[in-house]
Amino acid sequence: MSYVDGYVLPVPKKNLKAYLRMARMGGKIWRKHGALDYKECVGDDLKT
């Protein structure tokens, strides 16, 4: 069975670098436990 998990998180630009470091660690853990791929996207024109 295939499925996709997705999340939308508001991250202030000043915290983006720290968030991306943490997200890369999470991606490694998810792949270790069976995820086939991991993607991280950042919107640059959002009014948050």
N, C-alpha and C positions, 0 to 999 in steps of 0.2 A: 504494500500500500504506500502511495506517495502523498506527501502533504507539504505545505509551506507554512511556516510561522513568520509573522511580521509584526513589527513594533514601530510606533511613531513616538519619538521622544523630543520634547523641546529642550535644547541644550544651548545656554548662552554662549555667544562667540568667544567670550573670555575663557570659557571652560572647555572649548572644543578639543584642544590638544590633549588634555588629560582624559577626556571621554574616549577619544580615539585610541589612546594607549590601552585603556581598560577594555574597550570593545575588541581589540585585537587579541587580548588574552582570552576573552570569552569565546571568540571564534575558534581559537586553538582547542579549547576544552570541548566545545560542541563537536568539532570534527573528530576529536579523540573518542567521543561517545557515539559516533555514527553519522553525524551530519555529512552530507556529500559536498556542500559548499556553504559559504558564508559571504554575505555582501553588506557593506556599510555605505550609506548614501547621505549626503549633506545638501540641504536646500540652501541656496544663497540669496534668494529673493523673497523670503517669507517675512511677514510682519508679525514677529513673535515678541 
